[in-house]
Amino acid sequence: MVNSGKKKYVRIAEGAELYSVGKHTFESWVEEAKAARRIKGVVLVNTDKIDAFIESFEEDY
């Protein structure tokens, strides 16, 4: 489900793999996008917010 992009929430490692970036890069995106939810020590990342964050950098090539 992660690779197909159908999960709304992922953990940090899953998200880094999904977006093909390193763990630390993904963590910084999560912080900037305010996309994290912490539940009993588990960090879940809202992929909709990460997608919107990435789209905010859209440039014409």
Predicted model as a PDB file, atoms N, CA, C, CB and O in Angstrom, pLDDT in the B-factor column:
MODEL        1                                                                  
ATOM      1  N   MET A   1       0.814  -1.202   0.000  1.00 58.00           N  
ATOM      2  CA  MET A   1       0.000   0.000   0.000  1.00 58.00           C  
ATOM      3  C   MET A   1       0.856   1.264   0.000  1.00 58.00           C  
ATOM      4  CB  MET A   1      -0.925   0.000   1.199  1.00 58.00           C  
ATOM      5  O   MET A   1       0.469   2.277  -0.583  1.00 58.00           O  
ATOM      6  N   VAL A   2       2.002   1.208   0.644  1.00 56.00           N  
ATOM      7  CA  VAL A   2       2.865   2.390   0.692  1.00 56.00           C  
ATOM      8  C   VAL A   2       3.319   2.764  -0.705  1.00 56.00           C  
ATOM      9  CB  VAL A   2       4.083   2.145   1.601  1.00 56.00           C  
ATOM     10  O   VAL A   2       3.211   3.925  -1.100  1.00 56.00           O  
ATOM     11  N   ASN A   3       3.820   1.809  -1.452  1.00 60.00           N  
ATOM     12  CA  ASN A   3       4.329   2.098  -2.790  1.00 60.00           C  
ATOM     13  C   ASN A   3       3.253   2.560  -3.749  1.00 60.00           C  
ATOM     14  CB  ASN A   3       5.001   0.889  -3.349  1.00 60.00           C  
ATOM     15  O   ASN A   3       3.546   3.288  -4.697  1.00 60.00           O  
ATOM     16  N   SER A   4       2.014   2.154  -3.526  1.00 61.00           N  
ATOM     17  CA  SER A   4       0.930   2.578  -4.408  1.00 61.00           C  
ATOM     18  C   SER A   4       0.362   3.928  -3.995  1.00 61.00           C  
ATOM     19  CB  SER A   4      -0.173   1.536  -4.419  1.00 61.00           C  
ATOM     20  O   SER A   4      -0.466   4.490  -4.711  1.00 61.00           O  
ATOM     21  N   GLY A   5       0.795   4.462  -2.842  1.00 57.00           N  
ATOM     22  CA  GLY A   5       0.346   5.769  -2.395  1.00 57.00           C  
ATOM     23  C   GLY A   5      -1.055   5.786  -1.835  1.00 57.00           C  
ATOM     24  O   GLY A   5      -1.697   6.836  -1.839  1.00 57.00           O  
ATOM     25  N   LYS A   6      -1.563   4.647  -1.348  1.00 77.00           N  
ATOM     26  CA  LYS A   6      -2.937   4.574  -0.875  1.00 77.00           C  
ATOM     27  C   LYS A   6      -3.084   4.767   0.626  1.00 77.00           C  
ATOM     28  CB  LYS A   6      -3.521   3.268  -1.257  1.00 77.00           C  
ATOM     29  O   LYS A   6      -4.207   4.836   1.127  1.00 77.00           O  
ATOM     30  N   LYS A   7      -1.972   4.856   1.358  1.00 87.00           N  
ATOM     31  CA  LYS A   7      -2.058   5.041   2.801  1.00 87.00           C  
ATOM     32  C   LYS A   7      -2.077   6.536   3.119  1.00 87.00           C  
ATOM     33  CB  LYS A   7      -0.875   4.339   3.521  1.00 87.00           C  
ATOM     34  O   LYS A   7      -1.280   7.302   2.578  1.00 87.00           O  
ATOM     35  N   LYS A   8      -2.979   6.939   3.989  1.00 93.00           N  
ATOM     36  CA  LYS A   8      -3.039   8.346   4.365  1.00 93.00           C  
ATOM     37  C   LYS A   8      -1.950   8.676   5.381  1.00 93.00           C  
ATOM     38  CB  LYS A   8      -4.423   8.693   4.932  1.00 93.00           C  
ATOM     39  O   LYS A   8      -1.402   9.779   5.372  1.00 93.00           O  
ATOM     40  N   TYR A   9      -1.638   7.726   6.254  1.00 96.00           N  
ATOM     41  CA  TYR A   9      -0.614   7.930   7.275  1.00 96.00           C  
ATOM     42  C   TYR A   9       0.482   6.886   7.128  1.00 96.00           C  
ATOM     43  CB  TYR A   9      -1.228   7.871   8.688  1.00 96.00           C  
ATOM     44  O   TYR A   9       0.205   5.705   6.919  1.00 96.00           O  
ATOM     45  N   VAL A  10       1.721   7.331   7.239  1.00 97.00           N  
ATOM     46  CA  VAL A  10       2.877   6.441   7.188  1.00 97.00           C  
ATOM     47  C   VAL A  10       3.821   6.793   8.322  1.00 97.00           C  
ATOM     48  CB  VAL A  10       3.601   6.537   5.818  1.00 97.00           C  
ATOM     49  O   VAL A  10       3.749   7.884   8.889  1.00 97.00           O  
ATOM     50  N   ARG A  11       4.692   5.879   8.643  1.00 97.00           N  
ATOM     51  CA  ARG A  11       5.761   6.158   9.601  1.00 97.00           C  
ATOM     52  C   ARG A  11       6.912   6.813   8.842  1.00 97.00           C  
ATOM     53  CB  ARG A  11       6.236   4.847  10.336  1.00 97.00           C  
ATOM     54  O   ARG A  11       6.920   6.849   7.612  1.00 97.00           O  
ATOM     55  N   ILE A  12       7.875   7.324   9.589  1.00 97.00           N  
ATOM     56  CA  ILE A  12       8.990   8.052   8.979  1.00 97.00           C  
ATOM     57  C   ILE A  12       9.737   7.199   7.948  1.00 97.00           C  
ATOM     58  CB  ILE A  12       9.959   8.522  10.062  1.00 97.00           C  
ATOM     59  O   ILE A  12       9.987   7.662   6.835  1.00 97.00           O  
ATOM     60  N   ALA A  13      10.091   5.983   8.296  1.00 96.00           N  
ATOM     61  CA  ALA A  13      10.847   5.124   7.380  1.00 96.00           C  
ATOM     62  C   ALA A  13      10.051   4.826   6.113  1.00 96.00           C  
ATOM     63  CB  ALA A  13      11.232   3.813   8.075  1.00 96.00           C  
ATOM     64  O   ALA A  13      10.604   4.837   5.014  1.00 96.00           O  
ATOM     65  N   GLU A  14       8.757   4.562   6.262  1.00 95.00           N  
ATOM     66  CA  GLU A  14       7.898   4.303   5.094  1.00 95.00           C  
ATOM     67  C   GLU A  14       7.821   5.536   4.211  1.00 95.00           C  
ATOM     68  CB  GLU A  14       6.480   3.879   5.537  1.00 95.00           C  
ATOM     69  O   GLU A  14       7.886   5.428   2.986  1.00 95.00           O  
ATOM     70  N   GLY A  15       7.681   6.705   4.821  1.00 96.00           N  
ATOM     71  CA  GLY A  15       7.579   7.947   4.060  1.00 96.00           C  
ATOM     72  C   GLY A  15       8.852   8.265   3.296  1.00 96.00           C  
ATOM     73  O   GLY A  15       8.802   8.701   2.146  1.00 96.00           O  
ATOM     74  N   ALA A  16       9.990   8.048   3.934  1.00 97.00           N  
ATOM     75  CA  ALA A  16      11.261   8.284   3.251  1.00 97.00           C  
ATOM     76  C   ALA A  16      11.382   7.387   2.026  1.00 97.00           C  
ATOM     77  CB  ALA A  16      12.444   8.045   4.207  1.00 97.00           C  
ATOM     78  O   ALA A  16      11.857   7.821   0.977  1.00 97.00           O  
ATOM     79  N   GLU A  17      10.955   6.145   2.162  1.00 95.00           N  
ATOM     80  CA  GLU A  17      10.982   5.217   1.030  1.00 95.00           C  
ATOM     81  C   GLU A  17       9.982   5.637  -0.042  1.00 95.00           C  
ATOM     82  CB  GLU A  17      10.681   3.786   1.501  1.00 95.00           C  
ATOM     83  O   GLU A  17      10.300   5.619  -1.231  1.00 95.00           O  
ATOM     84  N   LEU A  18       8.783   6.013   0.372  1.00 93.00           N  
ATOM     85  CA  LEU A  18       7.730   6.407  -0.559  1.00 93.00           C  
ATOM     86  C   LEU A  18       8.141   7.602  -1.408  1.00 93.00           C  
ATOM     87  CB  LEU A  18       6.457   6.728   0.199  1.00 93.00           C  
ATOM     88  O   LEU A  18       7.872   7.632  -2.609  1.00 93.00           O  
ATOM     89  N   TYR A  19       8.792   8.587  -0.791  1.00 95.00           N  
ATOM     90  CA  TYR A  19       9.176   9.809  -1.502  1.00 95.00           C  
ATOM     91  C   TYR A  19      10.615   9.780  -2.012  1.00 95.00           C  
ATOM     92  CB  TYR A  19       8.991  11.001  -0.599  1.00 95.00           C  
ATOM     93  O   TYR A  19      11.109  10.777  -2.537  1.00 95.00           O  
ATOM     94  N   SER A  20      11.283   8.646  -1.858  1.00 96.00           N  
ATOM     95  CA  SER A  20      12.648   8.432  -2.369  1.00 96.00           C  
ATOM     96  C   SER A  20      13.635   9.478  -1.860  1.00 96.00           C  
ATOM     97  CB  SER A  20      12.641   8.445  -3.890  1.00 96.00           C  
ATOM     98  O   SER A  20      14.425  10.032  -2.625  1.00 96.00           O  
ATOM     99  N   VAL A  21      13.577   9.735  -0.566  1.00 98.00           N  
ATOM    100  CA  VAL A  21      14.516  10.654   0.071  1.00 98.00           C  
ATOM    101  C   VAL A  21      15.059   9.986   1.331  1.00 98.00           C  
ATOM    102  CB  VAL A  21      13.832  12.025   0.408  1.00 98.00           C  
ATOM    103  O   VAL A  21      14.552   8.955   1.772  1.00 98.00           O  
ATOM    104  N   GLY A  22      16.091  10.588   1.897  1.00 98.00           N  
ATOM    105  CA  GLY A  22      16.643  10.073   3.131  1.00 98.00           C  
ATOM    106  C   GLY A  22      15.730  10.346   4.317  1.00 98.00           C  
ATOM    107  O   GLY A  22      14.835  11.190   4.261  1.00 98.00           O  
ATOM    108  N   LYS A  23      15.982   9.612   5.385  1.00 98.00           N  
ATOM    109  CA  LYS A  23      15.161   9.735   6.583  1.00 98.00           C  
ATOM    110  C   LYS A  23      15.206  11.154   7.156  1.00 98.00           C  
ATOM    111  CB  LYS A  23      15.619   8.732   7.635  1.00 98.00           C  
ATOM    112  O   LYS A  23      14.170  11.701   7.535  1.00 98.00           O  
ATOM    113  N   HIS A  24      16.383  11.745   7.222  1.00 98.00           N  
ATOM    114  CA  HIS A  24      16.509  13.083   7.801  1.00 98.00           C  
ATOM    115  C   HIS A  24      15.838  14.145   6.938  1.00 98.00           C  
ATOM    116  CB  HIS A  24      17.975  13.431   7.997  1.00 98.00           C  
ATOM    117  O   HIS A  24      15.239  15.085   7.460  1.00 98.00           O  
ATOM    118  N   THR A  25      15.937  13.999   5.633  1.00 98.00           N  
ATOM    119  CA  THR A  25      15.254  14.927   4.724  1.00 98.00           C  
ATOM    120  C   THR A  25      13.750  14.832   4.917  1.00 98.00           C  
ATOM    121  CB  THR A  25      15.624  14.631   3.254  1.00 98.00           C  
ATOM    122  O   THR A  25      13.064  15.851   5.003  1.00 98.00           O  
ATOM    123  N   PHE A  26      13.237  13.604   4.984  1.00 98.00           N  
ATOM    124  CA  PHE A  26      11.800  13.418   5.167  1.00 98.00           C  
ATOM    125  C   PHE A  26      11.354  13.994   6.509  1.00 98.00           C  
ATOM    126  CB  PHE A  26      11.432  11.924   5.077  1.00 98.00           C  
ATOM    127  O   PHE A  26      10.306  14.635   6.588  1.00 98.00           O  
ATOM    128  N   GLU A  27      12.136  13.774   7.560  1.00 97.00           N  
ATOM    129  CA  GLU A  27      11.797  14.324   8.873  1.00 97.00           C  
ATOM    130  C   GLU A  27      11.710  15.850   8.834  1.00 97.00           C  
ATOM    131  CB  GLU A  27      12.831  13.887   9.915  1.00 97.00           C  
ATOM    132  O   GLU A  27      10.833  16.433   9.471  1.00 97.00           O  
ATOM    133  N   SER A  28      12.601  16.496   8.099  1.00 98.00           N  
ATOM    134  CA  SER A  28      12.546  17.960   8.006  1.00 98.00           C  
ATOM    135  C   SER A  28      11.314  18.411   7.233  1.00 98.00           C  
ATOM    136  CB  SER A  28      13.816  18.505   7.335  1.00 98.00           C  
ATOM    137  O   SER A  28      10.703  19.421   7.584  1.00 98.00           O  
ATOM    138  N   TRP A  29      10.938  17.675   6.182  1.00 98.00           N  
ATOM    139  CA  TRP A  29       9.707  17.987   5.441  1.00 98.00           C  
ATOM    140  C   TRP A  29       8.495  17.866   6.353  1.00 98.00           C  
ATOM    141  CB  TRP A  29       9.550  17.052   4.219  1.00 98.00           C  
ATOM    142  O   TRP A  29       7.607  18.718   6.334  1.00 98.00           O  
ATOM    143  N   VAL A  30       8.463  16.799   7.156  1.00 98.00           N  
ATOM    144  CA  VAL A  30       7.346  16.563   8.079  1.00 98.00           C  
ATOM    145  C   VAL A  30       7.212  17.719   9.054  1.00 98.00           C  
ATOM    146  CB  VAL A  30       7.539  15.241   8.847  1.00 98.00           C  
ATOM    147  O   VAL A  30       6.109  18.188   9.333  1.00 98.00           O  
ATOM    148  N   GLU A  31       8.341  18.169   9.565  1.00 97.00           N  
ATOM    149  CA  GLU A  31       8.320  19.285  10.516  1.00 97.00           C  
ATOM    150  C   GLU A  31       7.829  20.568   9.846  1.00 97.00           C  
ATOM    151  CB  GLU A  31       9.722  19.505  11.114  1.00 97.00           C  
ATOM    152  O   GLU A  31       6.981  21.272  10.394  1.00 97.00           O  
ATOM    153  N   GLU A  32       8.358  20.869   8.669  1.00 97.00           N  
ATOM    154  CA  GLU A  32       7.958  22.089   7.959  1.00 97.00           C  
ATOM    155  C   GLU A  32       6.490  22.061   7.532  1.00 97.00           C  
ATOM    156  CB  GLU A  32       8.839  22.290   6.737  1.00 97.00           C  
ATOM    157  O   GLU A  32       5.810  23.088   7.556  1.00 97.00           O  
ATOM    158  N   ALA A  33       6.011  20.888   7.145  1.00 98.00           N  
ATOM    159  CA  ALA A  33       4.624  20.745   6.680  1.00 98.00           C  
ATOM    160  C   ALA A  33       3.644  20.579   7.836  1.00 98.00           C  
ATOM    161  CB  ALA A  33       4.507  19.552   5.738  1.00 98.00           C  
ATOM    162  O   ALA A  33       2.430  20.576   7.630  1.00 98.00           O  
ATOM    163  N   LYS A  34       4.170  20.442   9.051  1.00 98.00           N  
ATOM    164  CA  LYS A  34       3.324  20.188  10.231  1.00 98.00           C  
ATOM    165  C   LYS A  34       2.406  18.994   9.973  1.00 98.00           C  
ATOM    166  CB  LYS A  34       2.481  21.447  10.587  1.00 98.00           C  
ATOM    167  O   LYS A  34       1.194  19.061  10.177  1.00 98.00           O  
ATOM    168  N   ALA A  35       3.018  17.904   9.522  1.00 98.00           N  
ATOM    169  CA  ALA A  35       2.271  16.731   9.090  1.00 98.00           C  
ATOM    170  C   ALA A  35       2.318  15.569  10.071  1.00 98.00           C  
ATOM    171  CB  ALA A  35       2.785  16.277   7.776  1.00 98.00           C  
ATOM    172  O   ALA A  35       1.798  14.494   9.771  1.00 98.00           O  
ATOM    173  N   ALA A  36       2.928  15.758  11.235  1.00 98.00           N  
ATOM    174  CA  ALA A  36       3.096  14.645  12.176  1.00 98.00           C  
ATOM    175  C   ALA A  36       1.973  14.578  13.200  1.00 98.00           C  
ATOM    176  CB  ALA A  36       4.425  14.765  12.891  1.00 98.00           C  
ATOM    177  O   ALA A  36       1.446  15.594  13.652  1.00 98.00           O  
ATOM    178  N   ARG A  37       1.629  13.352  13.549  1.00 97.00           N  
ATOM    179  CA  ARG A  37       0.711  13.065  14.648  1.00 97.00           C  
ATOM    180  C   ARG A  37       1.417  12.059  15.541  1.00 97.00           C  
ATOM    181  CB  ARG A  37      -0.687  12.517  14.134  1.00 97.00           C  
ATOM    182  O   ARG A  37       1.845  11.001  15.079  1.00 97.00           O  
ATOM    183  N   ARG A  38       1.537  12.389  16.817  1.00 96.00           N  
ATOM    184  CA  ARG A  38       2.200  11.484  17.760  1.00 96.00           C  
ATOM    185  C   ARG A  38       1.147  10.807  18.624  1.00 96.00           C  
ATOM    186  CB  ARG A  38       3.231  12.248  18.644  1.00 96.00           C  
ATOM    187  O   ARG A  38       0.379  11.466  19.325  1.00 96.00           O  
ATOM    188  N   ILE A  39       1.126   9.485  18.561  1.00 96.00           N  
ATOM    189  CA  ILE A  39       0.147   8.711  19.319  1.00 96.00           C  
ATOM    190  C   ILE A  39       0.895   7.649  20.113  1.00 96.00           C  
ATOM    191  CB  ILE A  39      -0.923   8.062  18.379  1.00 96.00           C  
ATOM    192  O   ILE A  39       1.408   6.681  19.552  1.00 96.00           O  
ATOM    193  N   LYS A  40       0.949   7.844  21.419  1.00 96.00           N  
ATOM    194  CA  LYS A  40       1.603   6.883  22.319  1.00 96.00           C  
ATOM    195  C   LYS A  40       2.994   6.494  21.832  1.00 96.00           C  
ATOM    196  CB  LYS A  40       0.745   5.632  22.464  1.00 96.00           C  
ATOM    197  O   LYS A  40       3.330   5.310  21.796  1.00 96.00           O  
ATOM    198  N   GLY A  41       3.789   7.460  21.466  1.00 95.00           N  
ATOM    199  CA  GLY A  41       5.162   7.215  21.051  1.00 95.00           C  
ATOM    200  C   GLY A  41       5.353   6.856  19.591  1.00 95.00           C  
ATOM    201  O   GLY A  41       6.487   6.690  19.142  1.00 95.00           O  
ATOM    202  N   VAL A  42       4.277   6.733  18.847  1.00 96.00           N  
ATOM    203  CA  VAL A  42       4.367   6.420  17.424  1.00 96.00           C  
ATOM    204  C   VAL A  42       4.116   7.694  16.632  1.00 96.00           C  
ATOM    205  CB  VAL A  42       3.352   5.303  17.023  1.00 96.00           C  
ATOM    206  O   VAL A  42       3.133   8.396  16.868  1.00 96.00           O  
ATOM    207  N   VAL A  43       5.005   7.989  15.696  1.00 97.00           N  
ATOM    208  CA  VAL A  43       4.836   9.164  14.845  1.00 97.00           C  
ATOM    209  C   VAL A  43       4.223   8.718  13.527  1.00 97.00           C  
ATOM    210  CB  VAL A  43       6.196   9.899  14.611  1.00 97.00           C  
ATOM    211  O   VAL A  43       4.788   7.895  12.807  1.00 97.00           O  
ATOM    212  N   LEU A  44       3.059   9.276  13.225  1.00 98.00           N  
ATOM    213  CA  LEU A  44       2.394   9.019  11.954  1.00 98.00           C  
ATOM    214  C   LEU A  44       2.400  10.302  11.141  1.00 98.00           C  
ATOM    215  CB  LEU A  44       0.940   8.497  12.167  1.00 98.00           C  
ATOM    216  O   LEU A  44       2.169  11.386  11.677  1.00 98.00           O  
ATOM    217  N   VAL A  45       2.661  10.178   9.859  1.00 98.00           N  
ATOM    218  CA  VAL A  45       2.791  11.332   8.968  1.00 98.00           C  
ATOM    219  C   VAL A  45       1.640  11.329   7.975  1.00 98.00           C  
ATOM    220  CB  VAL A  45       4.155  11.317   8.226  1.00 98.00           C  
ATOM    221  O   VAL A  45       1.379  10.317   7.325  1.00 98.00           O  
ATOM    222  N   ASN A  46       0.950  12.461   7.856  1.00 97.00           N  
ATOM    223  CA  ASN A  46      -0.156  12.629   6.926  1.00 97.00           C  
ATOM    224  C   ASN A  46       0.422  12.876   5.528  1.00 97.00           C  
ATOM    225  CB  ASN A  46      -1.095  13.805   7.370  1.00 97.00           C  
ATOM    226  O   ASN A  46       1.025  13.918   5.272  1.00 97.00           O  
ATOM    227  N   THR A  47       0.232  11.913   4.637  1.00 96.00           N  
ATOM    228  CA  THR A  47       0.806  12.036   3.290  1.00 96.00           C  
ATOM    229  C   THR A  47       0.134  13.130   2.466  1.00 96.00           C  
ATOM    230  CB  THR A  47       0.696  10.712   2.557  1.00 96.00           C  
ATOM    231  O   THR A  47       0.757  13.683   1.560  1.00 96.00           O  
ATOM    232  N   ASP A  48      -1.121  13.451   2.761  1.00 95.00           N  
ATOM    233  CA  ASP A  48      -1.789  14.546   2.053  1.00 95.00           C  
ATOM    234  C   ASP A  48      -1.077  15.869   2.321  1.00 95.00           C  
ATOM    235  CB  ASP A  48      -3.271  14.641   2.476  1.00 95.00           C  
ATOM    236  O   ASP A  48      -0.906  16.680   1.410  1.00 95.00           O  
ATOM    237  N   LYS A  49      -0.663  16.089   3.569  1.00 97.00           N  
ATOM    238  CA  LYS A  49       0.043  17.324   3.917  1.00 97.00           C  
ATOM    239  C   LYS A  49       1.432  17.364   3.287  1.00 97.00           C  
ATOM    240  CB  LYS A  49       0.153  17.462   5.438  1.00 97.00           C  
ATOM    241  O   LYS A  49       1.892  18.426   2.868  1.00 97.00           O  
ATOM    242  N   ILE A  50       2.098  16.220   3.220  1.00 97.00           N  
ATOM    243  CA  ILE A  50       3.415  16.176   2.582  1.00 97.00           C  
ATOM    244  C   ILE A  50       3.282  16.460   1.089  1.00 97.00           C  
ATOM    245  CB  ILE A  50       4.091  14.802   2.813  1.00 97.00           C  
ATOM    246  O   ILE A  50       4.090  17.198   0.525  1.00 97.00           O  
ATOM    247  N   ASP A  51       2.274  15.881   0.446  1.00 95.00           N  
ATOM    248  CA  ASP A  51       2.048  16.147  -0.983  1.00 95.00           C  
ATOM    249  C   ASP A  51       1.812  17.637  -1.226  1.00 95.00           C  
ATOM    250  CB  ASP A  51       0.845  15.329  -1.504  1.00 95.00           C  
ATOM    251  O   ASP A  51       2.368  18.207  -2.164  1.00 95.00           O  
ATOM    252  N   ALA A  52       0.993  18.267  -0.387  1.00 95.00           N  
ATOM    253  CA  ALA A  52       0.715  19.700  -0.533  1.00 95.00           C  
ATOM    254  C   ALA A  52       1.984  20.519  -0.313  1.00 95.00           C  
ATOM    255  CB  ALA A  52      -0.382  20.142   0.457  1.00 95.00           C  
ATOM    256  O   ALA A  52       2.210  21.515  -1.000  1.00 95.00           O  
ATOM    257  N   PHE A  53       2.805  20.104   0.640  1.00 96.00           N  
ATOM    258  CA  PHE A  53       4.072  20.792   0.911  1.00 96.00           C  
ATOM    259  C   PHE A  53       4.983  20.725  -0.312  1.00 96.00           C  
ATOM    260  CB  PHE A  53       4.779  20.172   2.142  1.00 96.00           C  
ATOM    261  O   PHE A  53       5.580  21.730  -0.699  1.00 96.00           O  
ATOM    262  N   ILE A  54       5.091  19.551  -0.918  1.00 94.00           N  
ATOM    263  CA  ILE A  54       5.952  19.393  -2.097  1.00 94.00           C  
ATOM    264  C   ILE A  54       5.408  20.224  -3.259  1.00 94.00           C  
ATOM    265  CB  ILE A  54       6.057  17.898  -2.506  1.00 94.00           C  
ATOM    266  O   ILE A  54       6.178  20.872  -3.968  1.00 94.00           O  
ATOM    267  N   GLU A  55       4.102  20.210  -3.457  1.00 93.00           N  
ATOM    268  CA  GLU A  55       3.495  20.978  -4.544  1.00 93.00           C  
ATOM    269  C   GLU A  55       3.671  22.481  -4.370  1.00 93.00           C  
ATOM    270  CB  GLU A  55       2.024  20.651  -4.645  1.00 93.00           C  
ATOM    271  O   GLU A  55       3.623  23.224  -5.351  1.00 93.00           O  
ATOM    272  N   SER A  56       3.872  22.936  -3.150  1.00 93.00           N  
ATOM    273  CA  SER A  56       4.055  24.371  -2.910  1.00 93.00           C  
ATOM    274  C   SER A  56       5.359  24.891  -3.529  1.00 93.00           C  
ATOM    275  CB  SER A  56       4.043  24.657  -1.403  1.00 93.00           C  
ATOM    276  O   SER A  56       5.546  26.103  -3.642  1.00 93.00           O  
ATOM    277  N   PHE A  57       6.254  23.993  -3.925  1.00 89.00           N  
ATOM    278  CA  PHE A  57       7.521  24.368  -4.539  1.00 89.00           C  
ATOM    279  C   PHE A  57       7.492  24.234  -6.045  1.00 89.00           C  
ATOM    280  CB  PHE A  57       8.633  23.530  -3.981  1.00 89.00           C  
ATOM    281  O   PHE A  57       8.545  24.218  -6.683  1.00 89.00           O  
ATOM    282  N   GLU A  58       6.315  24.139  -6.625  1.00 80.00           N  
ATOM    283  CA  GLU A  58       6.184  23.935  -8.068  1.00 80.00           C  
ATOM    284  C   GLU A  58       6.875  25.052  -8.837  1.00 80.00           C  
ATOM    285  CB  GLU A  58       4.705  23.855  -8.468  1.00 80.00           C  
ATOM    286  O   GLU A  58       6.700  26.237  -8.554  1.00 80.00           O  
ATOM    287  N   GLU A  59       7.670  24.630  -9.826  1.00 78.00           N  
ATOM    288  CA  GLU A  59       8.380  25.578 -10.670  1.00 78.00           C  
ATOM    289  C   GLU A  59       8.165  25.218 -12.133  1.00 78.00           C  
ATOM    290  CB  GLU A  59       9.885  25.600 -10.328  1.00 78.00           C  
ATOM    291  O   GLU A  59       7.924  24.057 -12.466  1.00 78.00           O  
ATOM    292  N   ASP A  60       8.250  26.199 -12.986  1.00 68.00           N  
ATOM    293  CA  ASP A  60       8.173  25.951 -14.420  1.00 68.00           C  
ATOM    294  C   ASP A  60       9.571  25.622 -14.938  1.00 68.00           C  
ATOM    295  CB  ASP A  60       7.573  27.181 -15.171  1.00 68.00           C  
ATOM    296  O   ASP A  60      10.540  26.310 -14.616  1.00 68.00           O  
ATOM    297  N   TYR A  61       9.664  24.578 -15.732  1.00 67.00           N  
ATOM    298  CA  TYR A  61      10.952  24.212 -16.318  1.00 67.00           C  
ATOM    299  C   TYR A  61      10.959  24.466 -17.775  1.00 67.00           C  
ATOM    300  CB  TYR A  61      11.283  22.776 -16.055  1.00 67.00           C  
ATOM    301  O   TYR A  61      11.965  24.217 -18.440  1.00 67.00           O  
TER     302      TYR A  61                                                      
ENDMDL                                                                          
END                                                                             
